[in-house]
Amino acid sequence: MIAMTPAPLWRRWELPTWGLAAVIYTGWLSLTWWHAALPWYVILPLGAWFVAWFGHLQHEALHGHPTSTAWINEALVFPALALWYPYGIYRDSHLAHHLDWRLTCPIDDPESFYVTPAQWQRMGPLRRALLRANMTLLGRLVLGPALATWGLYLGEGRRLLSGDTAHLGIWVRHFAGMALVVTWVVMVCDMPFWAYLLLVAYPGASLTMLRSFAEHRPAQRYEHRIAINRAEAPMGLLYLNNNLHAVHHAVPGLAWYEIPGFYRERRQEWETGNGGFVWNGYRELFRRYLLTPKDHPVHPLYEDSHCPMPQPAA
């Protein structure tokens, strides 16, 4: 029998993720505490960075890191520094998004930005213009967080008015966390709430939208719907290597610091398996799609019905 070499202590305890959490919280606390000594053009990029980084730490937590105990992982990412998205709803919707055969479907993929032809026909000119603009990179950065927030709160409001209180506990915890963040920012640090929203929270959401802007596309084969972005430094670190998105979808339980090595070992296989859906960094996206829509908002493959499950190959 071959003796198995035990994993090193740092890997068993996922020390890189714990260290990352310490860096994020230390940076965010320091930035808000000393905000009065900093100009807005320093606060904005740093604030956006720490909030987007925190969002990707939340992503690690919902995928089972740094521990195998869900409540510990959830406690690690409480409260939500970006304010707008309750962790429990994000967790459930993102795990539903990982049913890969439904990717980009306007009906069944909760992270899809596409609509069906019938939905498009029912929209007025203003909403159509907003959705078209949201398919440009500039539009996604400026409008994307607002559109996503509006959709979330509208849907959750309708759920509550219909008598469905399944998410009520999630919202109570979320608002309690918001109260903690606002108390720290406004009452302790004396930072105006509007400044936190405009210089930290919203830019952080926009920076996250940059990553997700072109990581999925409509395609007949769902494997071809998931991108690989060979991100330039330091964007891979900011996004915790989720830019290598095809790898993450294939092995969603892989820790963020293990993804690059997993990708390099079979790079050609990954880039062939996703149909060559590869980006050479985020600069390429800015060059190609800053003002040019990458897609039409109407999904070319689905009508007003749930996504059909793919049939097994003959």
Disulfide bonds with the S-S distance in Angstrom:
Cys105-Cys307 1.95
